[in-house]
Amino acid sequence: VTGYFPGEDRPGAMYVARGFLSCKKKHSTEEFVAKDLKIKELLIINYPDNVDFHLHGTYIFGRELYVINHAYAKEGERIDVFDIITTSSDIPKCFVFKHSITLK
């Protein structure tokens, strides 16, 4: 995340990493990262403005992503539920917020 200063709260983000299966030959970690690994930030659609996003863990069930979110003072502990939108090759391209499960 760019455009923030040290000490400021930052919005969270989720990323997809690709290249693990396409790497055919054995080479060092440095070579793999330089040549094969692709990392992309995924768009999060319809996420509420008043809720912090501090991702702790994830679970995928079908085409839904469940995220443990420590939103702290901005709406508290919760499980956020997203639809997973994929490309034609089944790689995640974005998440659409559906709802939250809270214990309030």
TIRO-2110 file (N, C-alpha, C; in Angstrom, 1 decimal):
// TIRO-2110
0.9, -1.2, 0.0, N, 1, A
0.0, 0.0, 0.0, CA, 1, A
0.9, 1.2, 0.0, C, 1, A
0.7, 2.1, -0.9, N, 2, A
1.5, 3.3, -1.0, CA, 2, A
0.7, 4.6, -0.6, C, 2, A
1.4, 5.7, -0.3, N, 3, A
0.7, 6.9, 0.0, CA, 3, A
0.4, 7.1, 1.5, C, 3, A
1.0, 6.3, 2.3, N, 4, A
0.8, 6.4, 3.8, CA, 4, A
2.1, 6.7, 4.5, C, 4, A
2.0, 7.4, 5.6, N, 5, A
3.2, 7.7, 6.4, CA, 5, A
3.3, 6.8, 7.6, C, 5, A
4.5, 6.5, 8.1, N, 6, A
4.7, 5.7, 9.3, CA, 6, A
3.8, 6.1, 10.4, C, 6, A
3.1, 5.1, 11.0, N, 7, A
2.2, 5.3, 12.1, CA, 7, A
0.8, 5.5, 11.7, C, 7, A
0.5, 5.7, 10.5, N, 8, A
-0.9, 5.9, 10.0, CA, 8, A
-1.5, 4.5, 9.8, C, 8, A
-2.8, 4.4, 10.1, N, 9, A
-3.5, 3.2, 9.8, CA, 9, A
-3.6, 3.0, 8.3, C, 9, A
-3.5, 1.8, 7.8, N, 10, A
-3.5, 1.5, 6.4, CA, 10, A
-4.6, 0.5, 6.1, C, 10, A
-5.2, 0.7, 4.9, N, 11, A
-6.2, -0.4, 4.5, CA, 11, A
-5.5, -1.7, 4.2, C, 11, A
-6.1, -2.8, 4.5, N, 12, A
-5.5, -4.1, 4.1, CA, 12, A
-5.6, -4.4, 2.7, C, 12, A
-5.0, -5.5, 2.3, N, 13, A
-5.1, -5.9, 0.9, CA, 13, A
-4.9, -7.4, 0.8, C, 13, A
-5.3, -8.0, -0.3, N, 14, A
-5.1, -9.4, -0.6, CA, 14, A
-4.4, -9.5, -1.9, C, 14, A
-3.6, -10.6, -2.0, N, 15, A
-2.8, -10.8, -3.2, CA, 15, A
-2.9, -12.2, -3.7, C, 15, A
-2.7, -12.4, -5.0, N, 16, A
-2.6, -13.7, -5.6, CA, 16, A
-1.2, -13.9, -6.1, C, 16, A
-0.6, -15.1, -5.9, N, 17, A
0.7, -15.4, -6.3, CA, 17, A
0.6, -16.5, -7.3, C, 17, A
1.3, -16.4, -8.5, N, 18, A
1.3, -17.4, -9.6, CA, 18, A
2.7, -17.7, -9.9, C, 18, A
2.8, -18.9, -10.6, N, 19, A
4.1, -19.3, -11.2, CA, 19, A
4.7, -20.5, -10.6, C, 19, A
4.1, -21.1, -9.6, N, 20, A
4.6, -22.2, -8.9, CA, 20, A
4.6, -23.5, -9.8, C, 20, A
3.5, -23.7, -10.5, N, 21, A
3.3, -24.9, -11.4, CA, 21, A
4.0, -24.7, -12.7, C, 21, A
4.2, -23.5, -13.2, N, 22, A
4.8, -23.3, -14.5, CA, 22, A
6.3, -23.4, -14.4, C, 22, A
6.9, -23.4, -13.2, N, 23, A
8.4, -23.5, -13.1, CA, 23, A
8.8, -24.9, -13.3, C, 23, A
9.4, -25.2, -14.4, N, 24, A
9.7, -26.6, -14.8, CA, 24, A
11.1, -27.0, -14.3, C, 24, A
12.0, -26.1, -14.3, N, 25, A
13.4, -26.5, -13.9, CA, 25, A
13.7, -26.1, -12.5, C, 25, A
14.7, -26.8, -11.9, N, 26, A
15.1, -26.5, -10.5, CA, 26, A
16.1, -25.3, -10.6, C, 26, A
15.8, -24.3, -9.9, N, 27, A
16.8, -23.2, -9.7, CA, 27, A
16.6, -22.5, -8.4, C, 27, A
17.5, -21.6, -8.1, N, 28, A
17.5, -21.0, -6.7, CA, 28, A
16.2, -20.2, -6.5, C, 28, A
15.9, -19.9, -5.2, N, 29, A
14.8, -19.1, -4.8, CA, 29, A
14.9, -17.8, -5.5, C, 29, A
16.1, -17.2, -5.5, N, 30, A
16.3, -15.9, -6.1, CA, 30, A
15.9, -15.9, -7.6, C, 30, A
16.3, -17.0, -8.3, N, 31, A
16.0, -17.1, -9.8, CA, 31, A
14.4, -17.3, -9.9, C, 31, A
13.8, -18.1, -9.1, N, 32, A
12.4, -18.3, -9.2, CA, 32, A
11.6, -17.0, -9.0, C, 32, A
12.0, -16.2, -8.0, N, 33, A
11.3, -15.0, -7.7, CA, 33, A
11.5, -14.0, -8.9, C, 33, A
12.7, -14.0, -9.4, N, 34, A
13.0, -13.0, -10.5, CA, 34, A
12.4, -13.4, -11.8, C, 34, A
12.2, -14.7, -12.1, N, 35, A
11.8, -15.2, -13.4, CA, 35, A
10.4, -15.7, -13.5, C, 35, A
9.9, -16.4, -12.4, N, 36, A
8.6, -17.1, -12.5, CA, 36, A
7.5, -16.6, -11.6, C, 36, A
7.8, -16.1, -10.5, N, 37, A
6.8, -15.7, -9.5, CA, 37, A
6.1, -14.4, -10.0, C, 37, A
4.8, -14.4, -10.0, N, 38, A
4.0, -13.2, -10.3, CA, 38, A
3.1, -12.9, -9.2, C, 38, A
3.1, -11.7, -8.6, N, 39, A
2.3, -11.4, -7.5, CA, 39, A
1.4, -10.1, -7.9, C, 39, A
0.1, -10.2, -7.6, N, 40, A
-0.8, -9.1, -8.0, CA, 40, A
-1.7, -8.8, -6.9, C, 40, A
-1.9, -7.6, -6.6, N, 41, A
-2.9, -7.2, -5.6, CA, 41, A
-4.3, -7.4, -6.2, C, 41, A
-5.2, -7.9, -5.5, N, 42, A
-6.6, -8.2, -5.9, CA, 42, A
-7.5, -7.1, -5.5, C, 42, A
-8.4, -6.7, -6.4, N, 43, A
-9.4, -5.7, -6.1, CA, 43, A
-10.4, -6.2, -5.1, C, 43, A
-10.8, -5.4, -4.1, N, 44, A
-11.8, -5.8, -3.2, CA, 44, A
-13.0, -4.8, -3.4, C, 44, A
-14.1, -5.4, -3.9, N, 45, A
-15.3, -4.6, -4.3, CA, 45, A
-16.3, -4.6, -3.2, C, 45, A
-17.0, -3.4, -3.0, N, 46, A
-18.1, -3.2, -2.1, CA, 46, A
-17.7, -3.4, -0.6, C, 46, A
-16.5, -3.2, -0.2, N, 47, A
-16.1, -3.3, 1.2, CA, 47, A
-16.5, -2.1, 1.9, C, 47, A
-17.1, -2.2, 3.1, N, 48, A
-17.6, -1.0, 3.8, CA, 48, A
-16.5, 0.0, 4.2, C, 48, A
-16.7, 1.3, 4.0, N, 49, A
-15.7, 2.3, 4.3, CA, 49, A
-15.5, 2.4, 5.8, C, 49, A
-16.4, 2.1, 6.6, N, 50, A
-16.3, 2.3, 8.1, CA, 50, A
-15.6, 1.1, 8.8, C, 50, A
-15.1, 0.1, 8.0, N, 51, A
-14.6, -1.1, 8.7, CA, 51, A
-13.1, -1.2, 8.3, C, 51, A
-12.2, -1.4, 9.3, N, 52, A
-10.8, -1.7, 9.0, CA, 52, A
-10.7, -3.1, 8.4, C, 52, A
-9.6, -3.3, 7.7, N, 53, A
-9.3, -4.6, 7.1, CA, 53, A
-8.0, -5.1, 7.6, C, 53, A
-7.9, -5.9, 8.6, N, 54, A
-6.7, -6.5, 9.2, CA, 54, A
-6.8, -8.0, 9.1, C, 54, A
-6.5, -8.5, 8.0, N, 55, A
-6.6, -9.9, 7.6, CA, 55, A
-5.7, -10.8, 8.6, C, 55, A
-6.3, -11.9, 9.1, N, 56, A
-5.5, -12.8, 10.0, CA, 56, A
-5.5, -14.2, 9.4, C, 56, A
-6.5, -14.6, 8.8, N, 57, A
-6.6, -16.0, 8.2, CA, 57, A
-7.7, -16.1, 7.2, C, 57, A
-7.6, -17.1, 6.3, N, 58, A
-8.6, -17.3, 5.3, CA, 58, A
-9.1, -18.7, 5.2, C, 58, A
-10.3, -18.9, 4.6, N, 59, A
-10.8, -20.2, 4.3, CA, 59, A
-11.6, -20.1, 3.1, C, 59, A
-11.4, -21.0, 2.1, N, 60, A
-12.2, -21.0, 0.9, CA, 60, A
-13.2, -22.2, 0.9, C, 60, A
-14.4, -21.9, 0.6, N, 61, A
-15.5, -22.9, 0.5, CA, 61, A
-16.2, -22.7, -0.8, C, 61, A
-16.0, -23.5, -1.8, N, 62, A
-16.6, -23.3, -3.1, CA, 62, A
-16.0, -22.0, -3.7, C, 62, A
-16.9, -21.1, -4.0, N, 63, A
-16.5, -19.8, -4.6, CA, 63, A
-16.6, -18.7, -3.6, C, 63, A
-16.6, -19.0, -2.3, N, 64, A
-16.6, -18.0, -1.3, CA, 64, A
-15.3, -18.0, -0.5, C, 64, A
-14.9, -16.8, -0.1, N, 65, A
-13.7, -16.6, 0.7, CA, 65, A
-14.2, -16.1, 2.1, C, 65, A
-13.7, -16.8, 3.1, N, 66, A
-14.0, -16.3, 4.5, CA, 66, A
-12.7, -15.8, 5.1, C, 66, A
-12.8, -14.6, 5.6, N, 67, A
-11.6, -13.9, 6.1, CA, 67, A
-11.8, -13.6, 7.6, C, 67, A
-10.9, -14.0, 8.4, N, 68, A
-10.8, -13.6, 9.8, CA, 68, A
-10.3, -12.2, 9.8, C, 68, A
-11.0, -11.2, 10.3, N, 69, A
-10.6, -9.8, 10.2, CA, 69, A
-10.6, -9.2, 11.6, C, 69, A
-9.4, -8.7, 12.0, N, 70, A
-9.3, -8.0, 13.3, CA, 70, A
-9.5, -6.5, 13.0, C, 70, A
-10.8, -6.1, 12.9, N, 71, A
-11.1, -4.7, 12.6, CA, 71, A
-10.9, -3.8, 13.8, C, 71, A
-10.6, -4.3, 14.9, N, 72, A
-10.3, -3.6, 16.2, CA, 72, A
-11.4, -2.5, 16.4, C, 72, A
-11.0, -1.3, 16.6, N, 73, A
-11.9, -0.2, 17.0, CA, 73, A
-12.9, 0.1, 15.9, C, 73, A
-12.6, -0.2, 14.7, N, 74, A
-13.5, 0.1, 13.6, CA, 74, A
-14.4, -1.2, 13.2, C, 74, A
-15.4, -1.5, 14.1, N, 75, A
-16.3, -2.5, 13.9, CA, 75, A
-15.9, -3.9, 14.5, C, 75, A
-14.8, -4.0, 15.1, N, 76, A
-14.5, -5.2, 15.9, CA, 76, A
-14.2, -6.5, 15.1, C, 76, A
-13.9, -7.5, 15.9, N, 77, A
-13.6, -8.8, 15.3, CA, 77, A
-14.8, -9.4, 14.5, C, 77, A
-14.4, -10.0, 13.4, N, 78, A
-15.5, -10.4, 12.5, CA, 78, A
-14.9, -11.5, 11.5, C, 78, A
-15.9, -12.1, 10.8, N, 79, A
-15.5, -12.9, 9.7, CA, 79, A
-16.2, -12.3, 8.5, C, 79, A
-15.4, -11.8, 7.5, N, 80, A
-15.9, -11.2, 6.3, CA, 80, A
-16.0, -12.3, 5.2, C, 80, A
-17.1, -12.2, 4.5, N, 81, A
-17.4, -13.2, 3.5, CA, 81, A
-17.4, -12.5, 2.1, C, 81, A
-16.7, -13.1, 1.1, N, 82, A
-16.6, -12.5, -0.2, CA, 82, A
-16.9, -13.6, -1.3, C, 82, A
-17.4, -13.1, -2.4, N, 83, A
-17.5, -14.0, -3.6, CA, 83, A
-16.2, -13.9, -4.3, C, 83, A
-15.7, -15.0, -4.8, N, 84, A
-14.4, -15.0, -5.5, CA, 84, A
-14.7, -15.0, -7.0, C, 84, A
-14.2, -13.9, -7.7, N, 85, A
-14.4, -13.8, -9.1, CA, 85, A
-13.1, -14.2, -9.8, C, 85, A
-13.1, -15.1, -10.7, N, 86, A
-11.9, -15.7, -11.3, CA, 86, A
-11.8, -15.4, -12.8, C, 86, A
-10.6, -15.5, -13.3, N, 87, A
-10.4, -15.5, -14.8, CA, 87, A
-10.9, -16.8, -15.4, C, 87, A
-10.8, -16.8, -16.7, N, 88, A
-11.2, -18.1, -17.4, CA, 88, A
-10.3, -19.2, -17.0, C, 88, A
-9.1, -19.0, -16.6, N, 89, A
-8.2, -20.0, -16.2, CA, 89, A
-8.3, -20.3, -14.7, C, 89, A
-9.3, -19.8, -14.0, N, 90, A
-9.6, -20.0, -12.6, CA, 90, A
-8.7, -19.4, -11.6, C, 90, A
-8.0, -18.3, -12.0, N, 91, A
-7.1, -17.5, -11.1, CA, 91, A
-8.0, -16.4, -10.6, C, 91, A
-8.0, -16.2, -9.2, N, 92, A
-8.7, -15.1, -8.7, CA, 92, A
-8.3, -13.8, -9.3, C, 92, A
-9.3, -12.9, -9.6, N, 93, A
-9.0, -11.6, -10.1, CA, 93, A
-9.6, -10.5, -9.2, C, 93, A
-10.6, -10.8, -8.4, N, 94, A
-11.2, -9.9, -7.4, CA, 94, A
-12.1, -10.6, -6.4, C, 94, A
-12.4, -9.9, -5.4, N, 95, A
-13.3, -10.4, -4.3, CA, 95, A
-14.4, -9.4, -4.2, C, 95, A
-15.7, -9.9, -4.1, N, 96, A
-16.8, -9.0, -3.9, CA, 96, A
-17.4, -9.3, -2.5, C, 96, A
-17.4, -8.2, -1.7, N, 97, A
-17.8, -8.3, -0.3, CA, 97, A
-19.3, -8.7, -0.3, C, 97, A
-19.7, -9.7, 0.5, N, 98, A
-21.1, -10.1, 0.7, CA, 98, A
-21.7, -9.7, 2.0, C, 98, A
-21.0, -10.1, 3.1, N, 99, A
-21.5, -9.7, 4.4, CA, 99, A
-20.5, -10.1, 5.5, C, 99, A
-20.7, -9.7, 6.7, N, 100, A
-19.9, -10.1, 7.8, CA, 100, A
-20.6, -10.9, 8.8, C, 100, A
-19.9, -11.8, 9.5, N, 101, A
-20.4, -12.5, 10.6, CA, 101, A
-19.8, -12.0, 11.9, C, 101, A
-20.5, -11.4, 12.8, N, 102, A
-20.0, -10.9, 14.0, CA, 102, A
-20.6, -11.5, 15.2, C, 102, A
-20.0, -11.3, 16.4, N, 103, A
-20.5, -11.9, 17.6, CA, 103, A
-21.0, -10.8, 18.5, C, 103, A
-21.3, -9.7, 18.0, N, 104, A
-21.8, -8.6, 18.8, CA, 104, A
-23.2, -8.8, 19.3, C, 104, A
END
